[in-house]
């Protein structure tokens, strides 16, 4: 995995990646995505990453509703 990470520009994963996983430009793993929420990546004249997470923001995927109460 570490060798693969070194060969790519960007890596996005829904799990934690090892510290040795260092892509050329951007690493978005479970840890980073939990900090940032969703991200938008643009490759315009000036590449940038914009996050949707703001201080105090409430997102439904962070605090999921209980659809059915647990059974006793």
PQR file of N, CA, C, O and H, with PARSE charges and radii, in Angstrom:
ATOM      1  N   UNK A   1       0.817  -1.187   0.000 -0.4000 1.5000
ATOM      2  CA  UNK A   1       0.000   0.000   0.000 -0.0000 2.0000
ATOM      3  C   UNK A   1       0.864   1.255   0.000  0.5500 1.7000
ATOM      4  O   UNK A   1       0.569   2.223  -0.702 -0.5500 1.4000
ATOM      5  N   UNK A   2       1.924   1.233   0.786 -0.4000 1.5000
ATOM      6  CA  UNK A   2       2.804   2.398   0.875 -0.0000 2.0000
ATOM      7  C   UNK A   2       3.420   2.708  -0.490  0.5500 1.7000
ATOM      8  O   UNK A   2       3.494   3.873  -0.882 -0.5500 1.4000
ATOM      9  H   UNK A   2       2.164   0.447   1.356  0.4000 1.0000
ATOM     10  N   UNK A   3       3.859   1.689  -1.209 -0.4000 1.5000
ATOM     11  CA  UNK A   3       4.437   1.891  -2.545 -0.0000 2.0000
ATOM     12  C   UNK A   3       3.388   2.428  -3.504  0.5500 1.7000
ATOM     13  O   UNK A   3       3.678   3.307  -4.315 -0.5500 1.4000
ATOM     14  H   UNK A   3       3.799   0.743  -0.891  0.4000 1.0000
ATOM     15  N   UNK A   4       2.174   1.908  -3.417 -0.4000 1.5000
ATOM     16  CA  UNK A   4       1.091   2.396  -4.278 -0.0000 2.0000
ATOM     17  C   UNK A   4       0.820   3.872  -3.998  0.5500 1.7000
ATOM     18  O   UNK A   4       0.701   4.666  -4.931 -0.5500 1.4000
ATOM     19  H   UNK A   4       1.938   1.194  -2.758  0.4000 1.0000
ATOM     20  N   UNK A   5       0.722   4.245  -2.726 -0.4000 1.5000
ATOM     21  CA  UNK A   5       0.458   5.636  -2.361 -0.0000 2.0000
ATOM     22  C   UNK A   5       1.505   6.579  -2.958  0.5500 1.7000
ATOM     23  O   UNK A   5       1.172   7.664  -3.434 -0.5500 1.4000
ATOM     24  H   UNK A   5       0.819   3.600  -1.968  0.4000 1.0000
ATOM     25  N   UNK A   6       2.756   6.162  -2.930 -0.4000 1.5000
ATOM     26  CA  UNK A   6       3.837   7.002  -3.459 -0.0000 2.0000
ATOM     27  C   UNK A   6       3.728   7.193  -4.967  0.5500 1.7000
ATOM     28  O   UNK A   6       4.314   8.124  -5.519 -0.5500 1.4000
ATOM     29  H   UNK A   6       3.027   5.281  -2.544  0.4000 1.0000
ATOM     30  N   UNK A   7       2.982   6.314  -5.636 -0.4000 1.5000
ATOM     31  CA  UNK A   7       2.898   6.389  -7.094 -0.0000 2.0000
ATOM     32  C   UNK A   7       1.701   7.194  -7.604  0.5500 1.7000
ATOM     33  O   UNK A   7       1.563   7.397  -8.810 -0.5500 1.4000
ATOM     34  H   UNK A   7       2.506   5.558  -5.187  0.4000 1.0000
ATOM     35  N   UNK A   8       0.826   7.659  -6.688 -0.4000 1.5000
ATOM     36  CA  UNK A   8      -0.377   8.380  -7.120 -0.0000 2.0000
ATOM     37  C   UNK A   8      -0.349   9.828  -6.654  0.5500 1.7000
ATOM     38  O   UNK A   8       0.370  10.174  -5.716 -0.5500 1.4000
ATOM     39  H   UNK A   8       0.938   7.494  -5.708  0.4000 1.0000
ATOM     40  N   UNK A   9      -1.136  10.668  -7.314 -0.4000 1.5000
ATOM     41  CA  UNK A   9      -1.250  12.078  -6.917 -0.0000 2.0000
ATOM     42  C   UNK A   9      -2.223  12.249  -5.755  0.5500 1.7000
ATOM     43  O   UNK A   9      -1.945  12.976  -4.801 -0.5500 1.4000
ATOM     44  H   UNK A   9      -1.720  10.386  -8.075  0.4000 1.0000
ATOM     45  N   UNK A  10      -3.368  11.572  -5.844 -0.4000 1.5000
ATOM     46  CA  UNK A  10      -4.430  11.708  -4.843 -0.0000 2.0000
ATOM     47  C   UNK A  10      -4.917  10.318  -4.478  0.5500 1.7000
ATOM     48  O   UNK A  10      -5.058   9.453  -5.341 -0.5500 1.4000
ATOM     49  H   UNK A  10      -3.594  10.982  -6.619  0.4000 1.0000
ATOM     50  N   UNK A  11      -5.175  10.108  -3.189 -0.4000 1.5000
ATOM     51  CA  UNK A  11      -5.800   8.858  -2.768 -0.0000 2.0000
ATOM     52  C   UNK A  11      -6.962   9.202  -1.834  0.5500 1.7000
ATOM     53  O   UNK A  11      -6.832  10.029  -0.932 -0.5500 1.4000
ATOM     54  H   UNK A  11      -5.061  10.811  -2.487  0.4000 1.0000
ATOM     55  N   UNK A  12      -8.103   8.545  -2.075 -0.4000 1.5000
ATOM     56  CA  UNK A  12      -9.294   8.714  -1.245 -0.0000 2.0000
ATOM     57  C   UNK A  12      -9.707   7.322  -0.785  0.5500 1.7000
ATOM     58  O   UNK A  12      -9.868   6.413  -1.599 -0.5500 1.4000
ATOM     59  H   UNK A  12      -8.208   7.873  -2.808  0.4000 1.0000
ATOM     60  N   UNK A  13      -9.878   7.162   0.524 -0.4000 1.5000
ATOM     61  CA  UNK A  13     -10.247   5.857   1.067 -0.0000 2.0000
ATOM     62  C   UNK A  13     -11.222   6.037   2.222  0.5500 1.7000
ATOM     63  O   UNK A  13     -11.139   7.014   2.967 -0.5500 1.4000
ATOM     64  H   UNK A  13      -9.748   7.901   1.185  0.4000 1.0000
ATOM     65  N   UNK A  14     -12.136   5.099   2.364 -0.4000 1.5000
ATOM     66  CA  UNK A  14     -13.089   5.157   3.470 -0.0000 2.0000
ATOM     67  C   UNK A  14     -12.537   4.497   4.727  0.5500 1.7000
ATOM     68  O   UNK A  14     -13.264   4.319   5.704 -0.5500 1.4000
ATOM     69  H   UNK A  14     -12.203   4.306   1.759  0.4000 1.0000
ATOM     70  N   UNK A  15     -11.267   4.136   4.710 -0.4000 1.5000
ATOM     71  CA  UNK A  15     -10.623   3.524   5.878 -0.0000 2.0000
ATOM     72  C   UNK A  15      -9.347   4.280   6.203  0.5500 1.7000
ATOM     73  O   UNK A  15      -8.873   5.102   5.420 -0.5500 1.4000
ATOM     74  H   UNK A  15     -10.676   4.281   3.916  0.4000 1.0000
ATOM     75  N   UNK A  16      -8.800   3.982   7.380 -0.4000 1.5000
ATOM     76  CA  UNK A  16      -7.555   4.630   7.770 -0.0000 2.0000
ATOM     77  C   UNK A  16      -6.420   4.064   6.925  0.5500 1.7000
ATOM     78  O   UNK A  16      -6.327   2.852   6.729 -0.5500 1.4000
ATOM     79  H   UNK A  16      -9.185   3.314   8.017  0.4000 1.0000
ATOM     80  N   UNK A  17      -5.570   4.934   6.434 -0.4000 1.5000
ATOM     81  CA  UNK A  17      -4.403   4.519   5.658 -0.0000 2.0000
ATOM     82  C   UNK A  17      -3.167   4.663   6.538  0.5500 1.7000
ATOM     83  O   UNK A  17      -3.139   5.521   7.420 -0.5500 1.4000
ATOM     84  H   UNK A  17      -5.645   5.918   6.593  0.4000 1.0000
ATOM     85  N   UNK A  18      -2.143   3.837   6.313 -0.4000 1.5000
ATOM     86  CA  UNK A  18      -0.943   3.919   7.153 -0.0000 2.0000
ATOM     87  C   UNK A  18      -0.232   5.267   6.995  0.5500 1.7000
ATOM     88  O   UNK A  18      -0.338   5.924   5.960 -0.5500 1.4000
ATOM     89  H   UNK A  18      -2.166   3.140   5.597  0.4000 1.0000
ATOM     90  N   UNK A  19       0.490   5.659   8.043 -0.4000 1.5000
ATOM     91  CA  UNK A  19       1.227   6.940   7.995 -0.0000 2.0000
ATOM     92  C   UNK A  19       2.196   6.989   6.830  0.5500 1.7000
ATOM     93  O   UNK A  19       2.432   8.051   6.254 -0.5500 1.4000
ATOM     94  H   UNK A  19       0.576   5.125   8.884  0.4000 1.0000
ATOM     95  N   UNK A  20       2.753   5.849   6.485 -0.4000 1.5000
ATOM     96  CA  UNK A  20       3.708   5.794   5.381 -0.0000 2.0000
ATOM     97  C   UNK A  20       3.068   5.998   4.020  0.5500 1.7000
ATOM     98  O   UNK A  20       3.772   6.140   3.021 -0.5500 1.4000
ATOM     99  H   UNK A  20       2.561   4.987   6.953  0.4000 1.0000
ATOM    100  N   UNK A  21       1.746   6.016   3.967 -0.4000 1.5000
ATOM    101  CA  UNK A  21       1.028   6.264   2.708 -0.0000 2.0000
ATOM    102  C   UNK A  21       1.061   7.764   2.439  0.5500 1.7000
ATOM    103  O   UNK A  21       0.312   8.533   3.041 -0.5500 1.4000
ATOM    104  H   UNK A  21       1.174   5.901   4.779  0.4000 1.0000
ATOM    105  N   UNK A  22       1.935   8.164   1.532 -0.4000 1.5000
ATOM    106  CA  UNK A  22       2.114   9.590   1.242 -0.0000 2.0000
ATOM    107  C   UNK A  22       2.025   9.802  -0.269  0.5500 1.7000
ATOM    108  O   UNK A  22       3.013   9.614  -0.978 -0.5500 1.4000
ATOM    109  H   UNK A  22       2.544   7.539   1.043  0.4000 1.0000
ATOM    110  N   UNK A  23       0.840  10.195  -0.771 -0.4000 1.5000
ATOM    111  CA  UNK A  23       0.718  10.479  -2.197 -0.0000 2.0000
ATOM    112  C   UNK A  23       1.414  11.805  -2.533  0.5500 1.7000
ATOM    113  O   UNK A  23       1.841  12.539  -1.643 -0.5500 1.4000
ATOM    114  H   UNK A  23       0.037  10.348  -0.195  0.4000 1.0000
ATOM    115  N   UNK A  24       1.516  12.088  -3.815 -0.4000 1.5000
ATOM    116  CA  UNK A  24       2.227  13.291  -4.247 -0.0000 2.0000
ATOM    117  C   UNK A  24       1.497  14.579  -3.868  0.5500 1.7000
ATOM    118  O   UNK A  24       2.144  15.597  -3.622 -0.5500 1.4000
ATOM    119  H   UNK A  24       1.170  11.491  -4.538  0.4000 1.0000
ATOM    120  N   UNK A  25       0.156  14.558  -3.814 -0.4000 1.5000
ATOM    121  CA  UNK A  25      -0.556  15.804  -3.573 -0.0000 2.0000
ATOM    122  C   UNK A  25      -1.535  15.740  -2.408  0.5500 1.7000
ATOM    123  O   UNK A  25      -1.499  16.618  -1.546 -0.5500 1.4000
ATOM    124  H   UNK A  25      -0.370  13.731  -4.013  0.4000 1.0000
ATOM    125  N   UNK A  26      -2.403  14.741  -2.347 -0.4000 1.5000
ATOM    126  CA  UNK A  26      -3.487  14.772  -1.369 -0.0000 2.0000
ATOM    127  C   UNK A  26      -3.865  13.377  -0.892  0.5500 1.7000
ATOM    128  O   UNK A  26      -4.026  12.455  -1.692 -0.5500 1.4000
ATOM    129  H   UNK A  26      -2.432  14.028  -3.048  0.4000 1.0000
ATOM    130  N   UNK A  27      -4.004  13.236   0.428 -0.4000 1.5000
ATOM    131  CA  UNK A  27      -4.439  11.984   1.044 -0.0000 2.0000
ATOM    132  C   UNK A  27      -5.720  12.265   1.834  0.5500 1.7000
ATOM    133  O   UNK A  27      -5.712  13.022   2.805 -0.5500 1.4000
ATOM    134  H   UNK A  27      -3.873  13.984   1.078  0.4000 1.0000
ATOM    135  N   UNK A  28      -6.806  11.650   1.404 -0.4000 1.5000
ATOM    136  CA  UNK A  28      -8.083  11.772   2.113 -0.0000 2.0000
ATOM    137  C   UNK A  28      -8.486  10.383   2.569  0.5500 1.7000
ATOM    138  O   UNK A  28      -9.042   9.601   1.797 -0.5500 1.4000
ATOM    139  H   UNK A  28      -6.813  11.036   0.616  0.4000 1.0000
ATOM    140  N   UNK A  29      -8.203  10.082   3.825 -0.4000 1.5000
ATOM    141  CA  UNK A  29      -8.611   8.796   4.375 -0.0000 2.0000
ATOM    142  C   UNK A  29      -9.680   9.034   5.437  0.5500 1.7000
ATOM    143  O   UNK A  29     -10.132  10.163   5.627 -0.5500 1.4000
ATOM    144  H   UNK A  29      -7.752  10.717   4.451  0.4000 1.0000
ATOM    145  N   UNK A  30     -10.076   7.983   6.120 -0.4000 1.5000
ATOM    146  CA  UNK A  30     -11.158   8.092   7.105 -0.0000 2.0000
ATOM    147  C   UNK A  30     -10.867   9.183   8.146  0.5500 1.7000
ATOM    148  O   UNK A  30     -11.762   9.945   8.509 -0.5500 1.4000
ATOM    149  H   UNK A  30      -9.709   7.066   5.965  0.4000 1.0000
ATOM    150  N   UNK A  31      -9.638   9.256   8.618 -0.4000 1.5000
ATOM    151  CA  UNK A  31      -9.280  10.257   9.634 -0.0000 2.0000
ATOM    152  C   UNK A  31      -9.462  11.670   9.091  0.5500 1.7000
ATOM    153  O   UNK A  31     -10.077  12.511   9.747 -0.5500 1.4000
ATOM    154  H   UNK A  31      -8.911   8.636   8.323  0.4000 1.0000
ATOM    155  N   UNK A  32      -8.940  11.935   7.913 -0.4000 1.5000
ATOM    156  CA  UNK A  32      -9.025  13.282   7.341 -0.0000 2.0000
ATOM    157  C   UNK A  32     -10.462  13.636   6.968  0.5500 1.7000
ATOM    158  O   UNK A  32     -10.896  14.768   7.183 -0.5500 1.4000
ATOM    159  H   UNK A  32      -8.440  11.252   7.381  0.4000 1.0000
ATOM    160  N   UNK A  33     -11.204  12.677   6.411 -0.4000 1.5000
ATOM    161  CA  UNK A  33     -12.589  12.951   6.035 -0.0000 2.0000
ATOM    162  C   UNK A  33     -13.467  13.182   7.263  0.5500 1.7000
ATOM    163  O   UNK A  33     -14.456  13.911   7.174 -0.5500 1.4000
ATOM    164  H   UNK A  33     -10.851  11.758   6.237  0.4000 1.0000
ATOM    165  N   UNK A  34     -13.135  12.584   8.404 -0.4000 1.5000
ATOM    166  CA  UNK A  34     -13.916  12.848   9.608 -0.0000 2.0000
ATOM    167  C   UNK A  34     -13.675  14.276  10.105  0.5500 1.7000
ATOM    168  O   UNK A  34     -14.531  14.852  10.775 -0.5500 1.4000
ATOM    169  H   UNK A  34     -12.332  11.992   8.477  0.4000 1.0000
ATOM    170  N   UNK A  35     -12.524  14.840   9.781 -0.4000 1.5000
ATOM    171  CA  UNK A  35     -12.223  16.233  10.136 -0.0000 2.0000
ATOM    172  C   UNK A  35     -12.874  17.212   9.165  0.5500 1.7000
ATOM    173  O   UNK A  35     -13.364  18.265   9.571 -0.5500 1.4000
ATOM    174  H   UNK A  35     -11.828  14.371   9.237  0.4000 1.0000
ATOM    175  N   UNK A  36     -12.877  16.863   7.891 -0.4000 1.5000
ATOM    176  CA  UNK A  36     -13.276  17.822   6.863 -0.0000 2.0000
ATOM    177  C   UNK A  36     -14.708  17.674   6.380  0.5500 1.7000
ATOM    178  O   UNK A  36     -15.280  18.629   5.856 -0.5500 1.4000
ATOM    179  H   UNK A  36     -12.479  16.008   7.561  0.4000 1.0000
ATOM    180  N   UNK A  37     -15.297  16.500   6.546 -0.4000 1.5000
ATOM    181  CA  UNK A  37     -16.576  16.243   5.891 -0.0000 2.0000
ATOM    182  C   UNK A  37     -16.291  16.027   4.415  0.5500 1.7000
ATOM    183  O   UNK A  37     -15.176  15.657   4.047 -0.5500 1.4000
ATOM    184  H   UNK A  37     -14.832  15.724   6.972  0.4000 1.0000
ATOM    185  N   UNK A  38     -17.276  16.250   3.572 -0.4000 1.5000
ATOM    186  CA  UNK A  38     -17.075  16.099   2.131 -0.0000 2.0000
ATOM    187  C   UNK A  38     -16.114  17.143   1.606  0.5500 1.7000
ATOM    188  O   UNK A  38     -15.931  18.194   2.220 -0.5500 1.4000
ATOM    189  H   UNK A  38     -18.182  16.550   3.871  0.4000 1.0000
ATOM    190  N   UNK A  39     -15.509  16.860   0.485 -0.4000 1.5000
ATOM    191  CA  UNK A  39     -14.571  17.808  -0.120 -0.0000 2.0000
ATOM    192  C   UNK A  39     -14.875  17.960  -1.607  0.5500 1.7000
ATOM    193  O   UNK A  39     -15.416  17.059  -2.248 -0.5500 1.4000
ATOM    194  H   UNK A  39     -15.658  16.006  -0.014  0.4000 1.0000
ATOM    195  N   UNK A  40     -14.516  19.107  -2.125 -0.4000 1.5000
ATOM    196  CA  UNK A  40     -14.574  19.354  -3.565 -0.0000 2.0000
ATOM    197  C   UNK A  40     -13.154  19.660  -4.005  0.5500 1.7000
ATOM    198  O   UNK A  40     -12.497  20.530  -3.433 -0.5500 1.4000
ATOM    199  H   UNK A  40     -14.076  19.839  -1.605  0.4000 1.0000
ATOM    200  N   UNK A  41     -12.686  18.959  -5.002 -0.4000 1.5000
ATOM    201  CA  UNK A  41     -11.334  19.149  -5.515 -0.0000 2.0000
ATOM    202  C   UNK A  41     -11.442  19.763  -6.901  0.5500 1.7000
ATOM    203  O   UNK A  41     -12.121  19.218  -7.772 -0.5500 1.4000
ATOM    204  H   UNK A  41     -13.220  18.252  -5.466  0.4000 1.0000
ATOM    205  N   UNK A  42     -10.777  20.892  -7.112 -0.4000 1.5000
ATOM    206  CA  UNK A  42     -10.781  21.517  -8.432 -0.0000 2.0000
ATOM    207  C   UNK A  42      -9.368  21.515  -8.996  0.5500 1.7000
ATOM    208  O   UNK A  42      -8.392  21.649  -8.257 -0.5500 1.4000
ATOM    209  H   UNK A  42     -10.225  21.334  -6.405  0.4000 1.0000
ATOM    210  N   UNK A  43      -9.271  21.364 -10.298 -0.4000 1.5000
ATOM    211  CA  UNK A  43      -7.983  21.342 -10.983 -0.0000 2.0000
ATOM    212  C   UNK A  43      -7.900  22.484 -11.979  0.5500 1.7000
ATOM    213  O   UNK A  43      -7.450  22.305 -13.111 -0.5500 1.4000
ATOM    214  H   UNK A  43     -10.064  21.256 -10.898  0.4000 1.0000
ATOM    215  N   UNK A  44      -8.333  23.647 -11.553 -0.4000 1.5000
ATOM    216  CA  UNK A  44      -8.306  24.838 -12.382 -0.0000 2.0000
ATOM    217  C   UNK A  44      -6.875  25.353 -12.462  0.5500 1.7000
ATOM    218  O   UNK A  44      -5.932  24.584 -12.277 -0.5500 1.4000
ATOM    219  H   UNK A  44      -8.698  23.792 -10.633  0.4000 1.0000
ATOM    220  N   UNK A  45      -6.706  26.602 -12.726 -0.4000 1.5000
ATOM    221  CA  UNK A  45      -5.356  27.180 -12.775 -0.0000 2.0000
ATOM    222  C   UNK A  45      -4.628  26.994 -11.448  0.5500 1.7000
ATOM    223  O   UNK A  45      -3.426  26.730 -11.410 -0.5500 1.4000
ATOM    224  H   UNK A  45      -7.473  27.227 -12.877  0.4000 1.0000
ATOM    225  N   UNK A  46      -5.385  27.138 -10.364 -0.4000 1.5000
ATOM    226  CA  UNK A  46      -4.822  26.930  -9.040 -0.0000 2.0000
ATOM    227  C   UNK A  46      -5.586  25.790  -8.386  0.5500 1.7000
ATOM    228  O   UNK A  46      -6.695  26.003  -7.896 -0.5500 1.4000
ATOM    229  H   UNK A  46      -6.361  27.352 -10.395  0.4000 1.0000
ATOM    230  N   UNK A  47      -5.022  24.580  -8.363 -0.4000 1.5000
ATOM    231  CA  UNK A  47      -5.728  23.462  -7.737 -0.0000 2.0000
ATOM    232  C   UNK A  47      -6.018  23.764  -6.268  0.5500 1.7000
ATOM    233  O   UNK A  47      -5.192  24.349  -5.568 -0.5500 1.4000
ATOM    234  H   UNK A  47      -4.121  24.407  -8.761  0.4000 1.0000
ATOM    235  N   UNK A  48      -7.190  23.362  -5.818 -0.4000 1.5000
ATOM    236  CA  UNK A  48      -7.533  23.576  -4.416 -0.0000 2.0000
ATOM    237  C   UNK A  48      -8.509  22.530  -3.924  0.5500 1.7000
ATOM    238  O   UNK A  48      -9.185  21.861  -4.705 -0.5500 1.4000
ATOM    239  H   UNK A  48      -7.861  22.887  -6.387  0.4000 1.0000
ATOM    240  N   UNK A  49      -8.566  22.406  -2.604 -0.4000 1.5000
ATOM    241  CA  UNK A  49      -9.489  21.495  -1.947 -0.0000 2.0000
ATOM    242  C   UNK A  49     -10.369  22.352  -1.042  0.5500 1.7000
ATOM    243  O   UNK A  49      -9.865  23.114  -0.217 -0.5500 1.4000
ATOM    244  H   UNK A  49      -8.017  22.950  -1.969  0.4000 1.0000
ATOM    245  N   UNK A  50     -11.684  22.224  -1.201 -0.4000 1.5000
ATOM    246  CA  UNK A  50     -12.630  22.972  -0.383 -0.0000 2.0000
ATOM    247  C   UNK A  50     -13.424  21.967   0.437  0.5500 1.7000
ATOM    248  O   UNK A  50     -13.960  21.000  -0.105 -0.5500 1.4000
ATOM    249  H   UNK A  50     -12.093  21.605  -1.872  0.4000 1.0000
ATOM    250  N   UNK A  51     -13.497  22.195   1.735 -0.4000 1.5000
ATOM    251  CA  UNK A  51     -14.243  21.285   2.595 -0.0000 2.0000
ATOM    252  C   UNK A  51     -15.627  21.842   2.890  0.5500 1.7000
ATOM    253  O   UNK A  51     -15.858  23.046   2.776 -0.5500 1.4000
ATOM    254  H   UNK A  51     -13.062  22.981   2.175  0.4000 1.0000
ATOM    255  N   UNK A  52     -16.540  20.966   3.266 -0.4000 1.5000
ATOM    256  CA  UNK A  52     -17.888  21.413   3.601 -0.0000 2.0000
ATOM    257  C   UNK A  52     -18.102  21.483   5.104  0.5500 1.7000
ATOM    258  O   UNK A  52     -19.122  22.011   5.548 -0.5500 1.4000
ATOM    259  H   UNK A  52     -16.352  19.988   3.358  0.4000 1.0000
ATOM    260  N   UNK A  53     -17.192  20.978   5.884 -0.4000 1.5000
ATOM    261  CA  UNK A  53     -17.341  20.963   7.338 -0.0000 2.0000
ATOM    262  C   UNK A  53     -17.001  22.318   7.894  0.5500 1.7000
ATOM    263  O   UNK A  53     -15.933  22.853   7.598 -0.5500 1.4000
ATOM    264  H   UNK A  53     -16.363  20.550   5.523  0.4000 1.0000
ATOM    265  N   UNK A  54     -17.855  22.874   8.671 -0.4000 1.5000
ATOM    266  CA  UNK A  54     -17.609  24.148   9.340 -0.0000 2.0000
ATOM    267  C   UNK A  54     -17.789  23.940  10.843  0.5500 1.7000
ATOM    268  O   UNK A  54     -18.496  23.021  11.260 -0.5500 1.4000
ATOM    269  H   UNK A  54     -18.723  22.439   8.912  0.4000 1.0000
ATOM    270  N   UNK A  55     -17.170  24.766  11.641 -0.4000 1.5000
ATOM    271  CA  UNK A  55     -17.317  24.661  13.089 -0.0000 2.0000
ATOM    272  C   UNK A  55     -18.794  24.741  13.460  0.5500 1.7000
ATOM    273  O   UNK A  55     -19.498  25.657  13.034 -0.5500 1.4000
ATOM    274  H   UNK A  55     -16.597  25.512  11.303  0.4000 1.0000
ATOM    275  N   UNK A  56     -19.254  23.791  14.245 -0.4000 1.5000
ATOM    276  CA  UNK A  56     -20.639  23.777  14.668 -0.0000 2.0000
ATOM    277  C   UNK A  56     -21.607  23.219  13.641  0.5500 1.7000
ATOM    278  O   UNK A  56     -22.809  23.155  13.899 -0.5500 1.4000
ATOM    279  H   UNK A  56     -18.682  23.047  14.590  0.4000 1.0000
ATOM    280  N   UNK A  57     -21.108  22.813  12.481 -0.4000 1.5000
ATOM    281  CA  UNK A  57     -21.984  22.292  11.428 -0.0000 2.0000
ATOM    282  C   UNK A  57     -22.596  20.975  11.871  0.5500 1.7000
ATOM    283  O   UNK A  57     -21.953  20.176  12.551 -0.5500 1.4000
ATOM    284  H   UNK A  57     -20.131  22.864  12.271  0.4000 1.0000
ATOM    285  N   UNK A  58     -23.833  20.759  11.485 -0.4000 1.5000
ATOM    286  CA  UNK A  58     -24.514  19.502  11.782 -0.0000 2.0000
ATOM    287  C   UNK A  58     -24.831  18.829  10.464  0.5500 1.7000
ATOM    288  O   UNK A  58     -25.513  19.400   9.613 -0.5500 1.4000
ATOM    289  H   UNK A  58     -24.356  21.408  10.933  0.4000 1.0000
ATOM    290  N   UNK A  59     -24.340  17.625  10.300 -0.4000 1.5000
ATOM    291  CA  UNK A  59     -24.588  16.864   9.083 -0.0000 2.0000
ATOM    292  C   UNK A  59     -25.335  15.591   9.451  0.5500 1.7000
ATOM    293  O   UNK A  59     -25.013  14.955  10.455 -0.5500 1.4000
ATOM    294  H   UNK A  59     -23.786  17.161  10.991  0.4000 1.0000
ATOM    295  N   UNK A  60     -26.326  15.212   8.654 -0.4000 1.5000
ATOM    296  CA  UNK A  60     -27.107  14.026   9.001 -0.0000 2.0000
ATOM    297  C   UNK A  60     -26.289  12.749   9.075  0.5500 1.7000
ATOM    298  O   UNK A  60     -26.660  11.835   9.812 -0.5500 1.4000
ATOM    299  H   UNK A  60     -26.587  15.729   7.839  0.4000 1.0000
ATOM    300  N   UNK A  61     -25.198  12.653   8.344 -0.4000 1.5000
ATOM    301  CA  UNK A  61     -24.402  11.431   8.381 -0.0000 2.0000
ATOM    302  C   UNK A  61     -23.519  11.364   9.633  0.5500 1.7000
ATOM    303  O   UNK A  61     -22.987  10.299   9.943 -0.5500 1.4000
ATOM    304  H   UNK A  61     -24.897  13.395   7.746  0.4000 1.0000
ATOM    305  N   UNK A  62     -23.354  12.468  10.353 -0.4000 1.5000
ATOM    306  CA  UNK A  62     -22.578  12.451  11.582 -0.0000 2.0000
ATOM    307  C   UNK A  62     -23.445  12.091  12.786  0.5500 1.7000
ATOM    308  O   UNK A  62     -22.981  11.439  13.721 -0.5500 1.4000
ATOM    309  H   UNK A  62     -23.787  13.334  10.101  0.4000 1.0000
ATOM    310  N   UNK A  63     -24.696  12.515  12.755 -0.4000 1.5000
ATOM    311  CA  UNK A  63     -25.620  12.241  13.849 -0.0000 2.0000
ATOM    312  C   UNK A  63     -26.869  11.602  13.265  0.5500 1.7000
ATOM    313  O   UNK A  63     -27.922  12.233  13.179 -0.5500 1.4000
ATOM    314  H   UNK A  63     -25.072  13.045  11.995  0.4000 1.0000
ATOM    315  N   UNK A  64     -26.742  10.362  12.872 -0.4000 1.5000
ATOM    316  CA  UNK A  64     -27.849   9.677  12.208 -0.0000 2.0000
ATOM    317  C   UNK A  64     -29.035   9.509  13.144  0.5500 1.7000
ATOM    318  O   UNK A  64     -28.875   9.234  14.333 -0.5500 1.4000
ATOM    319  H   UNK A  64     -25.886   9.849  12.942  0.4000 1.0000
ATOM    320  N   UNK A  65     -30.222   9.680  12.588 -0.4000 1.5000
ATOM    321  CA  UNK A  65     -31.448   9.477  13.358 -0.0000 2.0000
ATOM    322  C   UNK A  65     -31.648   8.002  13.632  0.5500 1.7000
ATOM    323  O   UNK A  65     -31.186   7.145  12.878 -0.5500 1.4000
ATOM    324  H   UNK A  65     -30.351   9.904  11.622  0.4000 1.0000
ATOM    325  N   UNK A  66     -32.340   7.719  14.716 -0.4000 1.5000
ATOM    326  CA  UNK A  66     -32.729   6.340  15.004 -0.0000 2.0000
ATOM    327  C   UNK A  66     -34.035   6.097  14.274  0.5500 1.7000
ATOM    328  O   UNK A  66     -35.056   6.706  14.596 -0.5500 1.4000
ATOM    329  H   UNK A  66     -32.715   8.415  15.328  0.4000 1.0000
ATOM    330  N   UNK A  67     -34.006   5.225  13.310 -0.4000 1.5000
ATOM    331  CA  UNK A  67     -35.200   4.941  12.529 -0.0000 2.0000
ATOM    332  C   UNK A  67     -36.114   4.000  13.298  0.5500 1.7000
ATOM    333  O   UNK A  67     -37.337   4.133  13.255 -0.5500 1.4000
ATOM    334  H   UNK A  67     -33.177   4.731  13.049  0.4000 1.0000
ATOM    335  N   UNK A  68     -35.527   3.072  13.983 -0.4000 1.5000
ATOM    336  CA  UNK A  68     -36.288   2.088  14.726 -0.0000 2.0000
ATOM    337  C   UNK A  68     -35.628   1.947  16.095  0.5500 1.7000
ATOM    338  O   UNK A  68     -34.435   1.649  16.168 -0.5500 1.4000
ATOM    339  H   UNK A  68     -34.533   2.964  14.018  0.4000 1.0000
ATOM    340  N   UNK A  69     -36.373   2.153  17.180 -0.4000 1.5000
ATOM    341  CA  UNK A  69     -35.739   2.024  18.490 -0.0000 2.0000
ATOM    342  C   UNK A  69     -35.256   0.604  18.739  0.5500 1.7000
ATOM    343  O   UNK A  69     -35.831  -0.348  18.212 -0.5500 1.4000
ATOM    344  H   UNK A  69     -37.341   2.395  17.121  0.4000 1.0000
ATOM    345  N   UNK A  70     -34.205   0.453  19.538 -0.4000 1.5000
ATOM    346  CA  UNK A  70     -33.700  -0.896  19.817 -0.0000 2.0000
ATOM    347  C   UNK A  70     -34.746  -1.726  20.550  0.5500 1.7000
ATOM    348  O   UNK A  70     -35.544  -1.193  21.321 -0.5500 1.4000
ATOM    349  H   UNK A  70     -33.738   1.226  19.966  0.4000 1.0000
ATOM    350  N   UNK A  71     -34.738  -3.024  20.307 -0.4000 1.5000
ATOM    351  CA  UNK A  71     -35.658  -3.936  20.991 -0.0000 2.0000
ATOM    352  C   UNK A  71     -35.144  -4.246  22.383  0.5500 1.7000
ATOM    353  O   UNK A  71     -33.936  -4.319  22.605 -0.5500 1.4000
ATOM    354  H   UNK A  71     -34.090  -3.457  19.681  0.4000 1.0000
ATOM    355  N   UNK A  72     -36.062  -4.426  23.317 -0.4000 1.5000
ATOM    356  CA  UNK A  72     -35.684  -4.767  24.691 -0.0000 2.0000
ATOM    357  C   UNK A  72     -35.220  -6.195  24.773  0.5500 1.7000
ATOM    358  O   UNK A  72     -34.859  -6.666  25.852 -0.5500 1.4000
ATOM    359  H   UNK A  72     -37.044  -4.366  23.136  0.4000 1.0000
TER
END
